[in-house]
Amino acid sequence: MEEIGVIGLGRLGICLALNLEKTGYVVLGYDISTDCVDAINNKSFKSSEPLVEEYLKRASHLIATTSITTILKSDAEIIFIVVPTPSLPSNEYSHRAIDEILLQLQAFGIQKKTKHIVINSTVMPGYCDSIKNSLAELNYTVSYNPEFIAQGSIIEDQQYPDQVLIGETEKEVGDKIESIYHKLCKNKPRYCRMSLISAEITKLATNCFLTTKIAFANAIGDIATKANAEPDKILNAIGADSRIGEKYFKYGFGYGGPCFPRDNKAFKHFADKINYPMCLAHSTDEANQLHADFIENSWKERYSLDSPIVFDSVTYKKGTDIIEESQQLKLAVSLARQGYNIVIKESKKVVEQLSQHYPNLFSLQINE
Ligand SMILES: NC(=O)c1ccc[n+]([C@@H]2O[C@H](COP(=O)([O-])OP(=O)(O)OC[C@H]3O[C@@H](n4cnc5c(N)ncnc54)[C@H](O)[C@@H]3O)[C@@H](O)[C@H]2O)c1
């Protein structure tokens, strides 16, 4: 059986590792977190992502380790990197975790047989080109292969992608990556192969377009509400036009979560850096905030200070446990701080996060 490496076994990495294992690879997974590695190896790993615990229980060829040399010494020709790239105050991504791995590759020394590094983490356009020469000196190639998945359906989204995006420097390496997805995917996605920087731009531009689409739908919904018209019927009709499409085109809370807001801002940062004023990304951000203000004002008109306001979910997307950049939570926090009586019914994991971040601000109830 062919070996393959996955560095970073967090929300995205564990799903990729399990899908690769299910596809028939022996997966060597490296993570700096001992807890994460132990939990994977003794099969007690907990995840709110569907199928993760089930796939892990059945996985017999996934070996997690806290030693990167296990992967570097192995026969694995392809090594995916799925480590965090948090946003900096400038809105760029921090590549620190990837840079740390590169230092470990350097310390290990030159590989006798070429290995292929495939970066899945979201990076700023230009990053992969900036590291390719130093990696080449150690006998590694670099490719960029970001994924378009949604929290709450990561495993399935990896199996049924619309497109597989591959930024490559050599055709043969792109072919190897493509062949992995031919085995992994249960559908027939479009394979989009291009240069490293083109793939980096594609990843950010896709999310920038989606945020624009969501913000546009919400702006039309707000206008329709103000004009006593029918927001849902209007958006349903616009979305029926096949040039537009109905996905991400509903009236609701603004976009949030760990990807959309930061990809949109990072894309604007990149455009600014090359002297292109990407006003769309900026306006989208503003529109998302205007919509949040619109919702808050309408809730304040609807509710009085003494009647409880019940939130069934405050995560950025119902069914996940992610509160990062959640518009629902921002609304709950703002109303609570203005004296409204906010009741939140959520899963145990979310309630724990809320009690830690916002002690005594809400009435919290655990959903069974
Ligand atoms: N989660 C998603 O849905 C999603 C979607 C698209 C893109 N991404 C991108 O994928 C990347 C990873 O995201 P995530 O949500 O899986 O992050 P995460 O924080 O859930 O997991 C990252 C994992 O990497 C490990 N790690 C950190 N530094 C490391 C190092 N130096 N060496 C080895 N392991 C290290 C951490 O211990 C953790 O287990 C990010 O760049 C993110 O933007 C994530």
Ligand as a Chemical Component Dictionary entry (heavy atoms), coordinates in Angstrom:
data_LIG
# 
_chem_comp.id                   LIG 
_chem_comp.type                 NON-POLYMER 
_chem_comp.pdbx_formal_charge   0 
_chem_comp.three_letter_code    LIG 
# 
loop_
_chem_comp_atom.comp_id 
_chem_comp_atom.atom_id 
_chem_comp_atom.alt_atom_id 
_chem_comp_atom.type_symbol 
_chem_comp_atom.charge 
_chem_comp_atom.model_Cartn_x 
_chem_comp_atom.model_Cartn_y 
_chem_comp_atom.model_Cartn_z 
_chem_comp_atom.pdbx_ordinal 
LIG N1  N1  N 0  -11.487 24.057 8.594  1  
LIG C1  C1  C 0  -11.943 24.431 7.430  2  
LIG O1  O1  O 0  -13.110 24.255 7.112  3  
LIG C2  C2  C 0  -11.038 25.050 6.399  4  
LIG C3  C3  C 0  -11.573 25.335 5.138  5  
LIG C4  C4  C 0  -10.748 25.871 4.159  6  
LIG C5  C5  C 0  -9.426  26.138 4.469  7  
LIG N2  N2  N 1  -8.930  25.868 5.714  8  
LIG C6  C6  C 0  -7.540  26.172 5.978  9  
LIG O2  O2  O 0  -6.872  24.986 6.397  10 
LIG C7  C7  C 0  -5.852  25.319 7.348  11 
LIG C8  C8  C 0  -6.071  24.492 8.597  12 
LIG O3  O3  O 0  -7.343  24.813 9.127  13 
LIG P1  P1  P 0  -8.023  23.960 10.278 14 
LIG O4  O4  O 0  -9.401  24.516 10.418 15 
LIG O5  O5  O -1 -7.869  22.498 10.034 16 
LIG O6  O6  O 0  -7.119  24.399 11.513 17 
LIG P2  P2  P 0  -7.098  23.766 12.980 18 
LIG O7  O7  O 0  -6.617  24.832 13.873 19 
LIG O8  O8  O 0  -8.397  23.090 13.277 20 
LIG O9  O9  O 0  -6.002  22.601 12.890 21 
LIG C9  C9  C 0  -4.653  22.816 12.644 22 
LIG C10 C10 C 0  -3.847  21.650 13.230 23 
LIG O10 O10 O 0  -2.467  21.887 12.927 24 
LIG C11 C11 C 0  -1.696  21.596 14.087 25 
LIG N3  N3  N 0  -0.459  22.376 14.020 26 
LIG C12 C12 C 0  -0.260  23.688 14.294 27 
LIG N4  N4  N 0  1.018   24.039 14.058 28 
LIG C13 C13 C 0  1.643   22.913 13.623 29 
LIG C14 C14 C 0  2.970   22.631 13.238 30 
LIG N5  N5  N 0  3.916   23.571 13.208 31 
LIG N6  N6  N 0  3.270   21.352 12.878 32 
LIG C15 C15 C 0  2.325   20.393 12.892 33 
LIG N7  N7  N 0  1.041   20.609 13.246 34 
LIG C16 C16 C 0  0.709   21.851 13.599 35 
LIG C17 C17 C 0  -2.575  21.966 15.260 36 
LIG O11 O11 O 0  -2.175  21.289 16.432 37 
LIG C18 C18 C 0  -3.966  21.527 14.744 38 
LIG O12 O12 O 0  -4.246  20.185 15.093 39 
LIG C19 C19 C 0  -5.946  26.831 7.546  40 
LIG O13 O13 O 0  -5.044  27.474 6.694  41 
LIG C20 C20 C 0  -7.364  27.148 7.117  42 
LIG O14 O14 O 0  -7.491  28.474 6.661  43 
LIG C21 C21 C 0  -9.707  25.331 6.678  44 
# 
loop_
_chem_comp_bond.comp_id 
_chem_comp_bond.atom_id_1 
_chem_comp_bond.atom_id_2 
_chem_comp_bond.value_order 
_chem_comp_bond.pdbx_ordinal 
LIG N1  C1  SING 1  
LIG C1  O1  DOUB 2  
LIG C1  C2  SING 3  
LIG C2  C3  SING 4  
LIG C2  C21 DOUB 5  
LIG C3  C4  DOUB 6  
LIG C4  C5  SING 7  
LIG C5  N2  DOUB 8  
LIG N2  C6  SING 9  
LIG N2  C21 SING 10 
LIG C6  O2  SING 11 
LIG C6  C20 SING 12 
LIG O2  C7  SING 13 
LIG C7  C8  SING 14 
LIG C7  C19 SING 15 
LIG C8  O3  SING 16 
LIG O3  P1  SING 17 
LIG P1  O4  DOUB 18 
LIG P1  O5  SING 19 
LIG P1  O6  SING 20 
LIG O6  P2  SING 21 
LIG P2  O7  DOUB 22 
LIG P2  O8  SING 23 
LIG P2  O9  SING 24 
LIG O9  C9  SING 25 
LIG C9  C10 SING 26 
LIG C10 O10 SING 27 
LIG C10 C18 SING 28 
LIG O10 C11 SING 29 
LIG C11 N3  SING 30 
LIG C11 C17 SING 31 
LIG N3  C12 SING 32 
LIG N3  C16 SING 33 
LIG C12 N4  DOUB 34 
LIG N4  C13 SING 35 
LIG C13 C14 SING 36 
LIG C13 C16 DOUB 37 
LIG C14 N5  SING 38 
LIG C14 N6  DOUB 39 
LIG N6  C15 SING 40 
LIG C15 N7  DOUB 41 
LIG N7  C16 SING 42 
LIG C17 O11 SING 43 
LIG C17 C18 SING 44 
LIG C18 O12 SING 45 
LIG C19 O13 SING 46 
LIG C19 C20 SING 47 
LIG C20 O14 SING 48 
# 
